[in-house]
């Protein structure tokens, strides 16, 4: 395995936003780009490479193929179709499951045994598909989960409180979607509980609900105004890659596999706080949820499992 070698599958807006972020940040030794559109991939290789003289560190960038996954430390999957007007999430999931299955089989055929990070939507379901098809240990496969949702939450809270977002410690949990929630009892500004900060500064408590609502609506608003979201998730993926490459043991809300009854769930990928290092998911950071929060998580998990039962499992097994 080559340390610092990253393969990106999917050179659309999200994938290339991640690649551009990594080029500016440094820390990746080799970046391989894979896409069904070969000409676009070569064009992206050229365009990124022309920025290397301004980059903080040397980086090899090239258009490649699945054989290049063999000795990679990380493979990031951003490929898949975007949700079309009038298309249900189940229909989107069915189409992207077939794509994920094909991509994962191609990755594993190379002999790959590193970390796979999934960003394709619906991300919790697609991470499950990749884990199932790859056969890799579950800690080596995780999704972007609610990492971006959490970043949006911290940005909005910081903006409201006029505090640096780096001192906002709060998480979005659950599905990367409308059924996500914030465990407010575990939200802090510095080392002070957010609820106490709101109370002591005479901020109305319903602002917290408005901020969460703003997080949920953010993607819809951005898509409505510019058709797609990609810079935020690109930065989030770059952050996840760095956490693995640098063996950080950082706490991030990735789409993680629950298998031993954590949060009362089993055999499902869902967004929860987890410790990420060079091995992937080292461990979960299990929070004590209120009854209402637990019900919201249960609802998230139920939605995901129902979609799986409706057809995803059949596609994985039969196609």
C-alpha contacts under 8 A as a table, 3 or more apart, distances in Angstrom:
res1	aa1	res2	aa2	distance
1	X	70	X	7.71
1	X	71	X	4.25
1	X	72	X	5.78
1	X	73	X	6.06
1	X	114	X	7.85
2	X	5	X	5.62
2	X	71	X	5.59
2	X	72	X	5.76
2	X	73	X	6.16
3	X	29	X	7.69
3	X	72	X	7.49
3	X	73	X	5.92
3	X	245	X	7.57
4	X	27	X	7.15
4	X	28	X	4.97
4	X	29	X	4.87
4	X	30	X	6.34
4	X	72	X	7.80
4	X	73	X	6.39
4	X	245	X	6.28
5	X	28	X	6.50
5	X	29	X	5.80
5	X	30	X	4.63
5	X	31	X	6.09
5	X	32	X	7.86
5	X	71	X	7.75
5	X	72	X	4.98
5	X	73	X	5.44
5	X	74	X	6.72
6	X	28	X	7.06
6	X	29	X	7.98
6	X	30	X	6.12
6	X	31	X	4.99
6	X	32	X	6.34
6	X	72	X	5.79
6	X	73	X	6.10
6	X	74	X	4.92
6	X	75	X	5.79
6	X	76	X	7.50
7	X	31	X	5.76
7	X	32	X	4.63
7	X	33	X	6.12
7	X	34	X	7.40
7	X	68	X	7.63
7	X	69	X	6.46
7	X	72	X	6.65
7	X	74	X	6.32
7	X	75	X	4.64
7	X	76	X	6.20
8	X	11	X	7.40
8	X	15	X	6.87
8	X	31	X	7.25
8	X	32	X	6.07
8	X	33	X	5.08
8	X	34	X	6.06
8	X	75	X	5.92
8	X	76	X	4.94
8	X	77	X	6.16
8	X	78	X	7.48
9	X	15	X	7.61
9	X	33	X	6.32
9	X	34	X	4.79
9	X	35	X	5.99
9	X	75	X	7.31
9	X	76	X	6.13
9	X	77	X	4.83
9	X	78	X	6.05
9	X	79	X	6.01
10	X	15	X	5.83
10	X	33	X	7.46
10	X	34	X	6.07
10	X	35	X	5.06
10	X	36	X	7.92
10	X	77	X	6.42
10	X	78	X	5.09
10	X	79	X	4.15
10	X	80	X	7.66
11	X	14	X	7.46
11	X	15	X	5.01
11	X	16	X	5.54
11	X	33	X	6.92
11	X	34	X	6.98
11	X	35	X	5.95
11	X	40	X	7.77
11	X	41	X	6.58
11	X	44	X	7.71
11	X	78	X	7.65
11	X	79	X	7.40
12	X	15	X	5.42
12	X	16	X	6.04
12	X	78	X	7.72
12	X	79	X	7.39
13	X	16	X	5.38
13	X	17	X	5.96
13	X	230	X	5.79
14	X	17	X	5.16
14	X	18	X	6.36
14	X	78	X	6.65
14	X	229	X	7.64
14	X	230	X	4.59
14	X	231	X	7.02
14	X	233	X	6.66
14	X	234	X	5.48
15	X	18	X	5.21
15	X	19	X	6.26
15	X	78	X	5.68
15	X	79	X	7.91
15	X	234	X	6.65
16	X	19	X	4.75
16	X	20	X	5.96
16	X	44	X	7.91
16	X	234	X	7.47
17	X	20	X	5.17
17	X	21	X	6.13
17	X	230	X	6.29
17	X	231	X	5.62
17	X	233	X	7.94
17	X	234	X	4.65
17	X	235	X	7.19
18	X	21	X	5.05
18	X	22	X	6.18
18	X	231	X	7.67
18	X	233	X	7.54
18	X	234	X	3.86
18	X	235	X	5.81
18	X	236	X	7.85
18	X	237	X	6.07
18	X	238	X	5.46
19	X	22	X	5.13
19	X	23	X	6.14
19	X	234	X	7.62
19	X	238	X	7.59
20	X	23	X	5.02
20	X	24	X	6.36
20	X	48	X	7.09
21	X	24	X	5.25
21	X	25	X	6.09
21	X	234	X	6.93
21	X	235	X	6.08
21	X	238	X	6.36
22	X	25	X	4.92
22	X	26	X	5.65
22	X	27	X	7.43
22	X	28	X	6.98
22	X	238	X	5.82
23	X	26	X	5.53
23	X	28	X	7.87
23	X	48	X	7.72
23	X	52	X	7.51
23	X	55	X	6.24
23	X	56	X	7.99
23	X	59	X	7.62
24	X	55	X	5.58
24	X	56	X	6.69
25	X	55	X	7.78
25	X	56	X	6.95
26	X	55	X	7.15
26	X	56	X	5.85
26	X	57	X	5.47
26	X	58	X	7.85
26	X	59	X	7.73
27	X	57	X	7.29
27	X	242	X	7.23
27	X	245	X	7.80
28	X	31	X	6.96
28	X	59	X	6.46
28	X	245	X	7.96
29	X	58	X	7.05
29	X	59	X	4.90
29	X	60	X	6.23
30	X	59	X	5.57
30	X	60	X	4.56
30	X	61	X	5.95
31	X	59	X	7.33
31	X	60	X	6.12
31	X	61	X	4.84
31	X	62	X	6.56
32	X	61	X	5.99
32	X	62	X	5.18
32	X	63	X	5.74
32	X	64	X	5.71
32	X	68	X	7.34
33	X	41	X	6.37
33	X	45	X	7.34
33	X	61	X	7.69
33	X	62	X	6.20
33	X	63	X	4.72
33	X	64	X	5.69
33	X	65	X	7.70
34	X	38	X	7.87
34	X	41	X	6.65
34	X	63	X	6.23
34	X	64	X	5.60
34	X	65	X	5.68
34	X	66	X	7.27
35	X	38	X	6.19
35	X	40	X	7.93
35	X	41	X	6.17
35	X	79	X	7.88
37	X	40	X	5.52
37	X	41	X	6.39
38	X	41	X	5.07
38	X	42	X	6.35
38	X	63	X	7.97
39	X	42	X	5.20
39	X	43	X	6.18
40	X	43	X	4.94
40	X	44	X	6.08
41	X	44	X	5.09
41	X	45	X	6.18
41	X	63	X	5.69
42	X	45	X	5.00
42	X	46	X	6.27
42	X	62	X	7.56
42	X	63	X	5.48
43	X	46	X	5.18
43	X	47	X	6.13
44	X	47	X	5.06
44	X	48	X	6.03
45	X	48	X	5.43
45	X	49	X	5.98
45	X	61	X	6.10
45	X	62	X	5.46
45	X	63	X	5.92
46	X	49	X	5.13
46	X	50	X	6.25
47	X	50	X	5.43
47	X	51	X	7.14
48	X	51	X	5.47
48	X	52	X	7.11
48	X	61	X	7.59
49	X	52	X	5.26
49	X	61	X	6.40
50	X	53	X	7.12
51	X	54	X	5.65
51	X	55	X	6.55
52	X	55	X	4.88
52	X	57	X	7.94
52	X	58	X	7.01
52	X	59	X	7.34
55	X	58	X	7.19
64	X	67	X	7.97
64	X	68	X	6.45
65	X	68	X	5.71
65	X	69	X	7.79
66	X	69	X	5.48
66	X	70	X	7.86
66	X	106	X	6.13
66	X	107	X	5.67
66	X	110	X	6.61
67	X	70	X	5.92
67	X	107	X	7.56
67	X	109	X	7.98
67	X	110	X	5.12
68	X	71	X	6.95
68	X	72	X	7.16
68	X	110	X	7.48
69	X	72	X	5.08
69	X	75	X	7.16
69	X	107	X	6.14
69	X	110	X	6.16
69	X	111	X	7.66
69	X	112	X	5.75
70	X	107	X	7.78
70	X	110	X	4.85
70	X	111	X	5.05
70	X	112	X	4.39
70	X	113	X	7.53
71	X	111	X	7.93
71	X	112	X	6.37
71	X	113	X	7.88
72	X	75	X	6.94
72	X	112	X	7.03
72	X	114	X	6.61
73	X	113	X	7.94
73	X	114	X	5.00
73	X	115	X	6.33
73	X	245	X	7.93
74	X	114	X	5.65
74	X	115	X	4.74
74	X	116	X	5.78
74	X	117	X	7.40
74	X	241	X	7.54
75	X	114	X	7.52
75	X	115	X	6.32
75	X	116	X	4.84
75	X	117	X	6.29
76	X	116	X	5.82
76	X	117	X	4.73
76	X	118	X	5.92
76	X	119	X	7.48
77	X	116	X	7.49
77	X	117	X	6.31
77	X	118	X	4.93
77	X	119	X	5.96
77	X	120	X	6.63
78	X	118	X	6.57
78	X	119	X	5.07
78	X	120	X	4.98
79	X	99	X	7.97
79	X	120	X	6.11
80	X	96	X	5.55
80	X	99	X	6.42
80	X	100	X	7.54
80	X	120	X	6.05
80	X	121	X	7.59
81	X	92	X	7.60
81	X	95	X	7.76
81	X	96	X	6.59
82	X	92	X	7.69
82	X	121	X	7.73
83	X	87	X	6.35
83	X	88	X	7.86
83	X	89	X	7.46
83	X	92	X	6.06
84	X	87	X	5.33
87	X	91	X	6.34
87	X	92	X	6.81
88	X	91	X	5.21
88	X	92	X	6.33
89	X	92	X	4.95
89	X	93	X	5.98
89	X	122	X	7.46
90	X	93	X	4.92
90	X	94	X	6.14
90	X	307	X	6.27
91	X	94	X	5.14
91	X	95	X	6.36
92	X	95	X	5.34
92	X	96	X	6.12
92	X	122	X	7.71
93	X	96	X	5.20
93	X	97	X	5.81
93	X	121	X	7.34
93	X	122	X	6.24
93	X	125	X	7.43
93	X	126	X	7.61
93	X	312	X	7.45
94	X	97	X	5.16
94	X	98	X	6.66
94	X	311	X	7.07
94	X	312	X	6.22
94	X	315	X	7.72
95	X	98	X	5.53
95	X	99	X	6.67
96	X	99	X	4.88
96	X	100	X	5.95
96	X	120	X	7.85
96	X	121	X	7.58
96	X	126	X	7.44
97	X	100	X	5.03
97	X	101	X	5.99
97	X	126	X	6.43
97	X	129	X	6.65
97	X	312	X	6.78
97	X	315	X	7.26
97	X	316	X	7.58
98	X	101	X	5.17
98	X	102	X	6.32
98	X	315	X	7.01
98	X	316	X	7.83
98	X	319	X	7.97
99	X	102	X	5.29
99	X	103	X	6.20
100	X	103	X	5.10
100	X	104	X	5.91
100	X	126	X	6.90
100	X	129	X	6.92
100	X	130	X	6.36
101	X	104	X	5.25
101	X	105	X	6.16
101	X	129	X	6.88
101	X	130	X	6.67
101	X	133	X	6.38
101	X	316	X	6.95
102	X	105	X	5.29
102	X	106	X	6.32
103	X	106	X	5.15
103	X	107	X	6.23
104	X	107	X	5.00
104	X	108	X	6.14
104	X	130	X	6.03
104	X	133	X	6.57
104	X	134	X	6.01
105	X	108	X	5.24
105	X	109	X	6.05
105	X	133	X	6.97
105	X	134	X	6.75
106	X	109	X	5.17
106	X	110	X	6.90
107	X	110	X	5.70
107	X	111	X	7.55
107	X	112	X	6.44
108	X	111	X	5.43
108	X	112	X	5.35
108	X	113	X	7.78
108	X	134	X	6.31
109	X	112	X	7.41
113	X	136	X	7.39
114	X	140	X	6.78
115	X	140	X	4.72
115	X	141	X	5.93
115	X	279	X	7.32
115	X	280	X	6.19
116	X	140	X	6.28
116	X	141	X	4.85
116	X	142	X	6.58
117	X	127	X	8.00
117	X	141	X	6.06
117	X	142	X	5.29
117	X	143	X	5.31
117	X	144	X	6.96
118	X	123	X	6.82
118	X	126	X	7.18
118	X	127	X	5.72
118	X	130	X	7.91
118	X	141	X	7.69
118	X	142	X	6.31
118	X	143	X	4.39
118	X	144	X	6.18
119	X	123	X	5.74
119	X	127	X	7.99
119	X	143	X	5.85
119	X	144	X	5.36
119	X	145	X	7.83
119	X	237	X	7.89
120	X	123	X	5.28
120	X	126	X	6.47
121	X	124	X	7.56
121	X	125	X	7.63
121	X	126	X	6.49
122	X	125	X	5.65
122	X	126	X	6.07
122	X	176	X	7.54
123	X	126	X	5.00
123	X	127	X	5.91
123	X	143	X	6.28
123	X	144	X	7.05
123	X	145	X	6.41
123	X	176	X	6.92
123	X	255	X	7.62
124	X	127	X	5.32
124	X	128	X	6.45
124	X	143	X	6.67
124	X	145	X	6.45
124	X	175	X	6.78
124	X	176	X	7.07
124	X	255	X	5.90
124	X	269	X	5.44
124	X	270	X	5.64
124	X	271	X	7.52
124	X	304	X	7.56
125	X	128	X	5.12
125	X	129	X	6.34
125	X	269	X	7.06
125	X	304	X	6.72
125	X	308	X	7.34
126	X	129	X	4.94
126	X	130	X	6.22
127	X	130	X	5.16
127	X	131	X	6.12
127	X	141	X	7.11
127	X	142	X	6.16
127	X	143	X	5.49
127	X	255	X	7.36
127	X	269	X	6.87
128	X	131	X	5.14
128	X	132	X	6.04
128	X	257	X	7.99
128	X	268	X	7.04
128	X	269	X	5.92
129	X	132	X	5.16
129	X	133	X	6.06
129	X	316	X	7.07
130	X	133	X	5.27
130	X	134	X	5.79
130	X	141	X	7.53
131	X	134	X	5.31
131	X	135	X	6.07
131	X	136	X	6.34
131	X	137	X	7.84
131	X	138	X	6.41
131	X	141	X	5.87
132	X	135	X	5.61
132	X	136	X	7.90
132	X	316	X	7.92
133	X	316	X	7.10
136	X	140	X	6.47
136	X	141	X	7.22
137	X	140	X	5.60
137	X	141	X	7.33
138	X	141	X	5.51
138	X	142	X	7.70
138	X	257	X	6.50
139	X	142	X	7.05
139	X	256	X	7.87
139	X	257	X	7.54
139	X	279	X	7.17
139	X	280	X	5.46
139	X	281	X	4.77
139	X	282	X	6.96
140	X	279	X	6.47
140	X	280	X	4.93
140	X	281	X	6.72
141	X	280	X	7.05
142	X	254	X	6.55
142	X	255	X	5.55
142	X	256	X	5.50
142	X	257	X	7.54
142	X	280	X	7.52
142	X	281	X	7.45
143	X	254	X	5.66
143	X	255	X	4.52
143	X	256	X	6.89
144	X	147	X	5.88
144	X	148	X	7.58
144	X	236	X	7.62
144	X	237	X	6.88
144	X	240	X	7.87
144	X	253	X	7.82
144	X	254	X	5.15
144	X	255	X	5.95
145	X	148	X	7.70
145	X	175	X	7.22
145	X	176	X	5.67
145	X	253	X	6.37
145	X	254	X	4.39
145	X	255	X	4.04
145	X	256	X	7.76
145	X	270	X	6.81
145	X	271	X	4.79
145	X	272	X	7.90
146	X	149	X	4.87
146	X	150	X	5.91
146	X	172	X	6.08
146	X	173	X	6.38
146	X	174	X	7.39
146	X	175	X	7.27
146	X	176	X	5.37
146	X	253	X	5.51
146	X	254	X	6.01
146	X	255	X	7.07
146	X	271	X	5.45
146	X	272	X	7.71
147	X	150	X	5.14
147	X	151	X	6.29
147	X	172	X	7.84
147	X	236	X	6.53
147	X	252	X	6.45
147	X	253	X	5.12
147	X	254	X	5.99
148	X	151	X	4.94
148	X	152	X	6.19
148	X	232	X	6.65
148	X	233	X	5.90
148	X	236	X	6.03
149	X	152	X	5.09
149	X	153	X	6.20
149	X	172	X	6.15
149	X	176	X	7.42
149	X	215	X	6.38
149	X	216	X	7.76
150	X	153	X	4.96
150	X	154	X	6.21
150	X	170	X	7.15
150	X	171	X	5.22
150	X	172	X	4.98
150	X	253	X	7.41
151	X	154	X	5.16
151	X	155	X	6.09
152	X	155	X	5.07
152	X	156	X	6.18
152	X	215	X	5.89
153	X	156	X	5.30
153	X	157	X	6.10
153	X	170	X	7.53
153	X	171	X	7.52
153	X	172	X	7.34
153	X	211	X	7.00
153	X	212	X	6.74
153	X	215	X	5.91
154	X	157	X	5.09
154	X	158	X	5.89
154	X	165	X	5.60
154	X	168	X	5.82
154	X	169	X	7.39
154	X	170	X	6.71
155	X	158	X	5.16
155	X	159	X	6.05
155	X	165	X	5.73
156	X	159	X	5.04
156	X	160	X	6.19
156	X	211	X	6.42
156	X	214	X	7.94
156	X	215	X	7.94
157	X	160	X	5.17
157	X	161	X	6.08
157	X	165	X	7.54
157	X	168	X	7.38
157	X	211	X	6.97
158	X	161	X	5.22
158	X	162	X	5.45
158	X	163	X	4.91
158	X	164	X	5.77
158	X	165	X	4.94
158	X	168	X	6.74
159	X	162	X	5.23
159	X	163	X	6.99
159	X	165	X	7.93
163	X	167	X	7.04
163	X	168	X	7.69
164	X	167	X	5.54
164	X	168	X	7.09
165	X	168	X	5.13
166	X	169	X	7.68
167	X	189	X	5.81
167	X	190	X	5.04
168	X	187	X	7.75
168	X	188	X	6.09
168	X	189	X	4.82
168	X	190	X	6.31
169	X	187	X	5.67
169	X	188	X	4.97
169	X	189	X	6.14
169	X	190	X	7.04
170	X	182	X	7.63
170	X	183	X	7.89
170	X	184	X	7.49
170	X	186	X	6.70
170	X	187	X	4.27
170	X	188	X	6.16
171	X	182	X	6.02
171	X	183	X	6.98
171	X	186	X	7.97
171	X	187	X	7.04
171	X	253	X	7.10
171	X	273	X	7.62
172	X	180	X	6.55
172	X	181	X	5.62
172	X	182	X	4.83
172	X	183	X	7.34
172	X	253	X	7.37
172	X	271	X	7.90
172	X	272	X	7.94
173	X	180	X	5.68
173	X	181	X	5.51
173	X	182	X	6.20
173	X	183	X	7.57
173	X	253	X	7.04
173	X	270	X	7.99
173	X	271	X	5.25
173	X	272	X	5.31
173	X	273	X	7.64
173	X	297	X	7.57
174	X	179	X	6.96
174	X	180	X	4.76
174	X	181	X	6.49
174	X	270	X	5.70
174	X	271	X	4.79
174	X	272	X	6.55
174	X	296	X	7.81
174	X	297	X	5.50
174	X	300	X	5.84
174	X	301	X	7.46
175	X	178	X	7.46
175	X	179	X	6.07
175	X	180	X	5.26
175	X	270	X	5.88
175	X	271	X	5.96
175	X	297	X	7.99
175	X	300	X	5.48
175	X	301	X	7.30
175	X	304	X	7.82
176	X	179	X	7.75
176	X	180	X	6.44
176	X	271	X	7.01
177	X	180	X	5.92
177	X	216	X	7.10
178	X	216	X	5.97
179	X	296	X	6.98
179	X	297	X	7.97
179	X	299	X	7.28
179	X	300	X	5.57
180	X	216	X	7.89
180	X	296	X	7.41
180	X	297	X	7.52
180	X	300	X	6.98
181	X	212	X	7.57
181	X	293	X	7.20
181	X	296	X	6.86
181	X	297	X	7.67
182	X	212	X	7.27
182	X	293	X	7.85
183	X	186	X	5.70
183	X	187	X	6.88
183	X	289	X	6.79
183	X	290	X	7.94
183	X	293	X	6.56
184	X	187	X	4.97
184	X	194	X	7.40
184	X	195	X	7.51
185	X	193	X	7.26
185	X	194	X	7.87
185	X	195	X	7.51
186	X	193	X	7.36
186	X	287	X	7.94
187	X	193	X	6.00
187	X	194	X	5.59
187	X	195	X	7.99
188	X	191	X	5.93
188	X	192	X	5.30
188	X	193	X	4.35
188	X	194	X	4.82
189	X	192	X	5.30
189	X	193	X	6.24
189	X	194	X	5.74
189	X	197	X	7.47
192	X	196	X	6.97
192	X	197	X	6.87
193	X	196	X	5.31
193	X	197	X	6.37
194	X	197	X	4.93
194	X	198	X	6.14
195	X	198	X	5.17
195	X	199	X	6.19
195	X	205	X	7.60
196	X	199	X	5.00
196	X	200	X	5.90
197	X	200	X	5.27
197	X	201	X	6.12
198	X	201	X	5.42
198	X	202	X	6.03
198	X	203	X	4.79
198	X	204	X	6.89
198	X	205	X	6.62
199	X	202	X	5.15
199	X	203	X	6.12
199	X	204	X	7.59
199	X	205	X	7.62
200	X	203	X	7.78
203	X	207	X	7.55
204	X	207	X	5.88
205	X	208	X	5.90
205	X	209	X	7.74
206	X	209	X	5.28
206	X	210	X	6.47
207	X	210	X	4.92
207	X	211	X	6.13
208	X	211	X	5.08
208	X	212	X	6.32
209	X	212	X	5.11
209	X	213	X	6.09
210	X	213	X	4.92
210	X	214	X	6.10
211	X	214	X	4.90
211	X	215	X	6.41
212	X	215	X	5.03
212	X	216	X	6.45
213	X	216	X	5.17
213	X	217	X	6.19
214	X	217	X	5.15
214	X	218	X	5.85
215	X	218	X	5.19
215	X	219	X	7.87
216	X	219	X	7.04
217	X	220	X	5.33
217	X	221	X	6.11
218	X	221	X	5.16
218	X	222	X	6.16
219	X	222	X	5.15
219	X	223	X	6.02
219	X	229	X	6.67
220	X	223	X	5.19
220	X	224	X	6.01
221	X	224	X	5.07
221	X	225	X	6.26
222	X	225	X	5.13
222	X	226	X	5.87
222	X	227	X	6.89
222	X	228	X	6.60
222	X	229	X	6.32
223	X	226	X	5.27
223	X	227	X	4.01
223	X	228	X	4.55
223	X	229	X	6.31
224	X	227	X	5.66
224	X	228	X	7.96
226	X	229	X	7.79
229	X	232	X	7.06
229	X	233	X	7.38
230	X	233	X	5.39
230	X	234	X	5.72
231	X	234	X	4.96
231	X	235	X	6.18
232	X	235	X	5.26
232	X	236	X	6.23
233	X	236	X	4.80
233	X	237	X	6.07
234	X	237	X	5.26
234	X	238	X	6.25
235	X	238	X	5.03
235	X	239	X	6.19
236	X	239	X	5.02
236	X	240	X	6.36
237	X	240	X	5.00
237	X	241	X	6.18
238	X	241	X	5.14
238	X	242	X	6.25
239	X	242	X	5.14
239	X	243	X	6.29
240	X	243	X	5.08
240	X	244	X	6.54
241	X	244	X	5.32
241	X	245	X	6.13
242	X	245	X	5.06
242	X	246	X	5.79
242	X	248	X	7.95
243	X	246	X	5.53
243	X	247	X	5.89
243	X	248	X	5.03
243	X	249	X	7.08
243	X	250	X	6.46
243	X	276	X	6.28
243	X	277	X	5.84
243	X	278	X	7.44
244	X	247	X	5.11
244	X	248	X	6.67
244	X	276	X	6.49
244	X	277	X	4.67
244	X	278	X	4.33
244	X	279	X	7.23
244	X	280	X	6.44
245	X	248	X	7.88
245	X	277	X	7.57
245	X	278	X	5.95
246	X	277	X	7.34
246	X	278	X	7.00
247	X	276	X	7.56
247	X	277	X	4.23
247	X	278	X	4.53
247	X	279	X	7.88
248	X	276	X	6.81
248	X	277	X	5.22
248	X	278	X	7.58
249	X	275	X	5.34
249	X	276	X	4.94
249	X	277	X	4.68
249	X	282	X	7.64
250	X	274	X	7.90
250	X	275	X	5.31
250	X	276	X	5.30
250	X	277	X	6.93
251	X	273	X	6.11
251	X	274	X	5.29
251	X	275	X	4.54
251	X	276	X	6.31
251	X	285	X	7.92
252	X	272	X	7.92
252	X	273	X	5.33
252	X	274	X	5.55
252	X	275	X	6.54
252	X	276	X	6.98
253	X	271	X	5.61
253	X	272	X	4.87
253	X	273	X	4.13
253	X	274	X	6.06
254	X	270	X	7.63
254	X	271	X	5.15
254	X	272	X	6.06
254	X	273	X	6.56
254	X	274	X	6.71
255	X	269	X	5.54
255	X	270	X	4.62
255	X	271	X	4.13
255	X	272	X	6.54
256	X	268	X	7.94
256	X	269	X	4.96
256	X	270	X	5.49
256	X	271	X	6.13
256	X	272	X	6.65
256	X	274	X	7.51
256	X	281	X	7.55
257	X	267	X	6.80
257	X	268	X	5.59
257	X	269	X	4.39
257	X	270	X	6.74
258	X	261	X	6.81
258	X	262	X	5.97
258	X	265	X	6.29
258	X	266	X	5.29
258	X	267	X	5.77
258	X	268	X	5.54
258	X	269	X	6.25
258	X	270	X	7.54
259	X	262	X	6.98
259	X	265	X	7.08
259	X	266	X	4.46
259	X	267	X	5.02
259	X	268	X	7.14
260	X	265	X	7.51
260	X	266	X	6.11
261	X	264	X	4.74
261	X	265	X	4.81
261	X	266	X	5.30
262	X	265	X	5.63
262	X	266	X	7.22
262	X	286	X	7.31
263	X	286	X	7.48
263	X	294	X	7.53
265	X	268	X	7.21
265	X	298	X	7.87
265	X	301	X	7.82
268	X	301	X	7.39
268	X	305	X	7.46
270	X	301	X	7.16
272	X	284	X	7.51
272	X	285	X	7.73
273	X	284	X	6.27
273	X	285	X	5.46
273	X	286	X	7.37
274	X	281	X	6.50
274	X	282	X	7.39
274	X	283	X	5.83
274	X	284	X	4.28
274	X	285	X	5.26
275	X	281	X	5.84
275	X	282	X	5.42
275	X	283	X	5.45
275	X	284	X	6.23
275	X	285	X	7.03
276	X	279	X	7.56
276	X	280	X	5.46
276	X	281	X	4.82
276	X	282	X	5.80
276	X	283	X	7.75
277	X	280	X	5.31
277	X	281	X	6.58
277	X	282	X	6.49
279	X	282	X	6.56
281	X	284	X	7.55
289	X	292	X	7.87
289	X	293	X	5.63
289	X	294	X	5.74
290	X	293	X	5.11
290	X	294	X	6.10
291	X	294	X	5.09
291	X	295	X	6.19
292	X	295	X	5.12
292	X	296	X	6.39
293	X	296	X	5.03
293	X	297	X	6.29
294	X	297	X	5.07
294	X	298	X	6.07
295	X	298	X	4.97
295	X	299	X	6.09
296	X	299	X	5.01
296	X	300	X	6.26
297	X	300	X	5.01
297	X	301	X	6.21
298	X	301	X	5.13
298	X	302	X	6.00
299	X	302	X	5.02
299	X	303	X	6.25
300	X	303	X	5.33
300	X	304	X	6.47
301	X	304	X	5.17
301	X	305	X	6.07
302	X	305	X	5.17
302	X	306	X	6.00
303	X	306	X	5.26
303	X	307	X	6.42
304	X	307	X	5.30
304	X	308	X	6.36
305	X	308	X	4.96
305	X	309	X	6.15
306	X	309	X	5.10
306	X	310	X	6.06
307	X	310	X	5.10
307	X	311	X	6.81
307	X	312	X	6.86
308	X	311	X	5.79
308	X	312	X	4.54
308	X	313	X	5.69
309	X	312	X	6.38
309	X	313	X	6.15
309	X	314	X	7.92
310	X	313	X	7.84
311	X	314	X	5.27
311	X	315	X	6.38
312	X	315	X	5.20
312	X	316	X	6.36
313	X	316	X	5.13
313	X	317	X	6.22
314	X	317	X	5.20
314	X	318	X	5.76
314	X	319	X	7.77
315	X	318	X	5.39
315	X	319	X	5.33
316	X	319	X	6.30
